[in-house]
Amino acid sequence: MEVAARLLREQGAAAVTVRAVAQEAGLQAPTIYRFFEDKDALLDAVAEHVLATYVADKVRTASLADPVEDLRAGWRTQIEFGLANGALFTLMSDLTRTRPSPAAEAGYEVLRARVHRIAAAGRLRVPEDRAIALLRAAGTGAVLTILSTPPEDRDPTLADDMLTAVLGVLLNDAPAVPPDNATALAVAFRAVVPTLPTLTPAERSLLGEWLTR
């Protein structure tokens, strides 16, 4: 797996063939086929291996006290990972991939938790799911755009400016929820509904649905 990951990182997906991996790892090609049926299965496993390691590191990272700064730190880490692992990031962004990725889902949950903290603090003025969708689209787009640009022409501020633009849509100007902002109040209340002890599960679900609407 380490050999295949290195080939992917240094030479791209085309270099990750069963023959090349076997040769670099000091194995016979039939040995590789005992674990992976074809090159695509090998690439999927490599992508999962590298991404799982990255997500595990994100989970272990201590959260910052300010939920917005915590989100900014996570964004910077994501952008740095994508640019350092361009071939893998492009592979994982391929919409023709049909196999689900547990590591990608774990990364999604990390982002969801960060957005939820912002909502609970009263800083979010759009529903959480929309905020997550906007952040994912912006992050993926920023990395792919930078990767498609020759290294000598890349703008190092593009990703930061993208985040600033998205946060301008997502966040209230002040940490406290403005009393006249009904949407922000609803989003903040929706974030704490699951923790209300006096409601039944059915009541929490119904209240959450109303607040989302």
N, C-alpha and C positions, 0 to 999 in steps of 0.2 A: 504493500500500500504506500509506503514511504517513497519507494522508487517511482511508482506511477505518479504520485503527487508531485515529485520533483520534475519529472518529464512534462507534466501538464503545466506547471508553473514556468518552466524555462523555455519550452518549445511549443506549447499549445496542444490542443486536443488531438490534432492530427498525428502527433508524435507518440501518443499513448496507444500503441498496438500491443497485442499479446506477445508477439515476438520480441519487440523492443524491451518491454517490461521484464520478460523472462531473461533476456540476455543481461540486462543491467543488474538484475537481482541474483544472477548466477544460478538460474533454474532452467529446466526444460519447459518448452511451451505447453506440453500436455499437463504439466503440474498446475499451470495457471488455469487451464480449462477445467480442472477438478473443482475450482471455486467459482469461476465465472463462465457463463455459457458463450459469451461473445464480447467484442470490444465495448459495445454499448453498456453491457452489464458491468464491465470493469470500470468504465468512466463514471457510471452512477455510483459505484461503491467508493471510488476515489473522491468524488465530489462530496459524498455524504461524510466520509472520513475527515476531510479538511474542514468542512463546514461545522461538523459536530464539535470538533476541537475548539473552533472559534466561538461557537455559541456557549460552550461550557465555560470558557474564559469570561464571556460577557456576564453570565449568571453569577460567577464568583466575585465580580467586581462590586465593591460596596457602592450603594446608592448615595448620591449627594443629597444634602438636606433640602436644597431648592429643587423641586421636581422639574422645572424648566431647564435649569443648568444640567440636571441629570440627563434630560433628553438631548441637550446639546452635546454632552460628552459621548452619549451613545451614537449620535449621528456622526461625530468625528471618527469614532472607532469603525463604524460601518463603512464610511467612505475610504478610510485608510486600508481596510481589509480588501475592499473591492478593487482598489487601484494596485495593491500589492499582489493580488491574485486575479488578474484580469481574465485569464482563460477560464478559470473556475467560475468567476462571477458571470461571464457571458454564457457559459454552459448552463448555470442554474437559472438564468433569466430567459432561457429558450422556452417559448410558450408551447412548443411541440412536445416537450417532455411530458409524459403521461404518468410516470411513476411518482407517487407521493414521497416527499422528503421529510422524515421525522425531524431532522436538524433544522430545516427551514421552518417547520411548524414551531419548534422550540424558540427560534429567533423571533417569530411572530408574537409569541406569548411574552417575550421580554419587552418588545415594543408596546404591546397592549398594556402591560403593567405600568410602564412609564407614562403612557397617555392617561391611564386611569388615575395615577397620582396627581396629574395636573388637573383633571376634572374634579377630583375630590377637594382640591385646594381652591376651587372656584375660578380657575384661570382659563378654562376652556369655554369657547362660545359657540362651538359646533358639537354635534353628537360624537361620541368617542369613535364609533366605527368610521365615520367620515374623516376624522382626524387621522386615524391609522391609515386609511386608504390614501389620503393626500401625502402623508409622510413616506409611505412605501413607493408611491409613484415618483415623487420628487427624488428620493434617494437612488432608486434604480436608474431613473433618467439621467441624473447628474453623473453617476459613475460611467454609464455607457457612453454618454456624450464626451466625457474626458478621455475615456479609453479610445474613442474613435478619432481623437485628435493627435497628430504627431507630438511626441514628447516635448520637442523644443517649442511647440506652439501652445501648450496647455496653459490655461488660466488657473492658477492655484486658488483664486478667490471664488471660482464659480460655484462650488458646492456650498460654501458659507453663505453666499448671496442667495442661493436657492432656499436654504433653510430659513434665512431671514424673511424672505418673501412668503414662505408657507406659514411661518409663525405669525406673520402679520394678519393672516386670515384666521388662524386658529385661536389666538390668545386675546384676552382682555388686556387693556393697557396697564391696569393696576392689579396687584396681587389679590385684593379683596373683590368680591363679587359686587358690581354696581347694583344698587337696589332697584334701578329702573330697567335693568336688563333681564327680561323674563327668560330669554333663551339660556343665558349663562346660569341663572338660578336653577332652571330645570335640569341642565346638564350636571351641575354640581350635586343637586339632590339625587339625580339618577345614579350618580357614582356611589352614593352611600346607602341606597335602598337595600342592597344585599346584606348589609350589616345591621339593619333595624331588627331588634329582637322581638318586638311585639307583633310583627306581622307573620302570617303563615306563608309558606312557599308560594301558594297560589296568589295570595295578596301581593307579595313582592313582585311576582311576574306581571300581574295586571297593572300595578302602579308603575313598574318600569316601562311597560308598553305605552301607557298614557303619557308618561314624561317624554318618551322618545318621539311620540307624535307631536 
